[in-house]
Every structure is written in structure tokens, then in C-alpha cells.
Amino acid sequence: MEKREEEHYSNYFVQSPSSGFHDPESEFQSPCQYDSVPLVLVRLDESPKYSDFLKYSDNKCVFENDDEKRLMPLRSPKSGWWIVLQILWRFLFSFGVALLVFYIATQPPHPDISLRIGRINQFILQEGVDSHGVTTMLLTFNCTTNLIVDNKSNVFGLHVHPPSIKFFFGPLNFAKMEGTKLYASSHESTTFQLDIETKNHAMYGAGREMADMLQSKAGLPLILRMNLISDFRVVWNIINPKYHHNVECLLFLSNIGRHNNQAKVVREKCKLVS
């Protein structure tokens, strides 16, 4: 009866000052790796013909037996960079949460924008010649408008981007203005005066029609369109809610009973388009 010899294997867990290593040419394996206490799993054949032992020298793993001696360097720990990365990630996450809570707690309400026609300083139609020598009606126009900004926020001021204002007679744009940056203080209603003007603007065929309407009871219909963008700078440009405002006004001018061909506003109606 044959006596079968069974091979016995033992598993030794050796604490290493560095992380686990892996070399496909050896029998050493690292099943798990920890940042603080890395372990190296070593399987040794306990057959009588071997006398194996494991030791460390200068951060290297030395495996010896009767036939050979192997020297295997262990990887250097990089836990310092990992700790820095974790600290940075936690800081950014906490900072983002704090910004979100701050914005929710102080979220500014939508500002109210309105426009009113102040006065028509000049509206004079007279015959003349354009830059090419063509005889036509020339328009000199000057108008003052009042931009009213109601900032309902108790904390943040409202930054108003340069507004764009255009005057139309039908599809014809005869006057326009690009304003400057404006600022409305928190919890306050602020009125800004904006001037739109043009001088000796050639009206061609529309000039005669406009002159006739000025003398009529219905008056001369003009359309004013204003576009502007406003924003609250809650946290620099990270949290920066923006609002688009489009205002349209319909006004009627008349110069009946007035001297020097001047005109005045007889009716006006403004509305916020968007």
C-alpha cells in the first residue's frame, strides 16, 4: 500500500514598511494593500528538501533557499500624495456645499425693469441733401428716457450691462444708442436717464409720410425697443445669475399747435416683452 505524501503549505503574513509588490516570476503575491500597514502574503513550500526563510534588508525582500537567492525591491510608499489629494478633495467639496447653502439662503429675487419716455427734446423734419447730394427730408431727433431698476435683493447690488435702445418708424430704424454699464444698489429703486439722438438723418420716402402724420390727430407712431442684461455677482463669477430684459414702447408724437416744427408725446405705452 502506497503511502501518499501530502504537501503542506503555510501562509505567512509579514508586515512590510512599504506597499505590497507583485512579480510574475516569483511566488510572492499581495492580496490586499493598505495605506497604513501593508502586508505581504508569502507561500512557502515546506517540503524537506527546502529550507526557506524570508527577511527584509534596506526596503527589499530577500527570499533564500538551498538552490537560489532572490532579491526583490519593494515599491516605495506614496501615501503622502494620496493624503494631499484627499485633503484637497474634501476642501473643495466642503467649499462647494458652503457656496450652495449661502446662495440658497441669500438667493436674490428677479429685478424689475421698466422704461418711461422722459421728453422729446428735438424732433425736427426739414428738407435738405444727403451725403450723396440727393434732396430728401432730414431728421434731427433727441429724446430722454428714464430706465427704472427696482433691485429687491437685500444683500447684493445689481450690475446692468450697457443697454441698447433703438427707435423705429415701421421697419425703419432711425436712431439708436448703446449705453454704459450701470449699477443699482441693493434694496433700492434707481432711475437712470438715457439720451438717444440723431442729427440730419436722411429719411428719404419715409420723411414726407412722417411729416404728414405729425399734423394728424392720430399722431406719428414710433416704436422704442430696449434690450439689456443684468446680473447679481453672488460669488465672483462662480455663482452669477443673469437676467435678460426686453422692453417695447409705443408712443405717438404730434406737433399740432406747436411752433418751430417741434413735437411732443401725446400717448405712450411701455411693456416688458421678456
Long-range contacts (C-beta under 8 A, 24 or more apart in sequence): 7-45, 7-46, 7-47, 8-46, 9-43, 9-44, 9-45, 9-46, 10-43, 10-44, 10-46, 11-41, 11-42, 11-43, 12-41, 12-42, 12-43, 12-44, 12-54, 13-39, 13-40, 13-41, 14-39, 14-40, 14-42, 14-54, 14-56, 15-39, 16-40, 16-56, 16-61, 16-74, 17-56, 17-59, 17-77, 18-59, 18-74, 18-75, 18-76, 18-77, 19-74, 19-75, 19-77, 19-78, 20-74, 20-75, 21-61, 21-72, 21-73, 21-74, 21-75, 23-72, 26-63, 26-70, 26-72, 28-61, 28-63, 28-72, 35-79, 35-82, 36-79, 38-77, 40-74, 99-235, 99-238, 99-239, 102-234, 102-235, 103-234, 103-235, 103-239, 106-155, 106-156, 106-234, 108-152, 108-153, 108-155, 108-156, 108-158, 108-232, 108-234, 108-241, 109-152, 109-153, 110-152, 110-243, 111-149, 111-150, 111-151, 111-152, 111-153, 111-158, 111-184, 111-230, 111-243, 112-148, 112-149, 112-150, 112-152, 113-147, 113-148, 113-149, 113-150, 113-228, 113-230, 113-245, 113-247, 113-272, 114-147, 114-148, 114-150, 114-247, 114-270, 114-272, 115-145, 115-146, 115-147, 115-148, 115-224, 115-226, 115-247, 115-249, 115-270, 116-145, 116-146, 116-148, 116-268, 116-270, 117-143, 117-145, 117-146, 117-224, 117-249, 117-251, 117-265, 117-268, 117-270, 118-143, 118-144, 118-145, 118-146, 118-193, 119-143, 119-144, 119-265, 120-253, 120-262, 120-263, 120-264, 120-265, 122-197, 122-262, 123-214, 123-253, 123-255, 123-262, 123-263, 124-260, 124-261, 124-262, 125-203, 125-207, 125-210, 125-211, 125-214, 125-261, 126-261, 128-200, 130-202, 131-202, 134-202, 134-204, 136-202, 136-203, 136-204, 136-207, 137-202, 137-203, 137-204, 137-206, 137-207, 137-208, 137-210, 137-211, 138-200, 138-201, 138-202, 138-203, 138-207, 139-174, 139-198, 139-200, 139-201, 139-203, 139-207, 139-210, 140-198, 140-199, 140-200, 140-201, 141-167, 141-174, 141-175, 141-196, 141-197, 141-198, 141-199, 141-201, 142-195, 142-196, 142-197, 143-167, 143-175, 143-195, 143-196, 143-197, 144-193, 144-194, 144-195, 145-193, 145-194, 145-195, 145-196, 145-224, 145-226, 146-191, 146-192, 146-193, 146-194, 147-182, 147-191, 147-192, 147-193, 147-194, 147-226, 148-189, 148-190, 148-191, 148-192, 149-182, 149-184, 149-189, 149-190, 149-191, 149-192, 149-230, 150-189, 151-184, 151-185, 151-186, 151-187, 151-188, 151-189, 151-190, 152-187, 153-186, 153-187, 153-232, 154-186, 154-187, 155-186, 156-186, 156-232, 156-233, 156-234, 157-183, 157-184, 157-185, 157-186, 157-232, 158-183, 158-184, 158-186, 158-230, 158-231, 158-232, 159-183, 159-230, 159-231, 159-232, 159-233, 160-184, 160-228, 160-229, 160-230, 161-228, 161-229, 161-230, 161-231, 162-228, 163-194, 163-226, 163-227, 163-228, 164-226, 164-227, 164-228, 165-194, 165-196, 165-224, 165-225, 165-226, 166-224, 166-225, 166-226, 167-196, 167-222, 167-223, 167-224, 168-222, 168-223, 168-224, 168-225, 169-206, 169-210, 169-220, 169-221, 169-222, 169-223, 170-206, 172-203, 172-206, 174-198, 174-201, 174-203, 175-201, 214-253, 214-254, 214-255, 214-256, 214-263, 215-255, 215-256, 216-254, 217-254, 217-256, 218-252, 219-252, 219-253, 219-254, 219-266, 219-267, 220-252, 220-253, 220-254, 220-263, 221-250, 221-251, 221-252, 222-250, 222-251, 222-252, 222-253, 223-248, 223-249, 223-250, 224-248, 224-249, 224-251, 224-270, 225-249, 244-274, 245-272, 245-274, 246-272, 246-273, 246-274, 247-271, 247-272, 247-273, 248-273
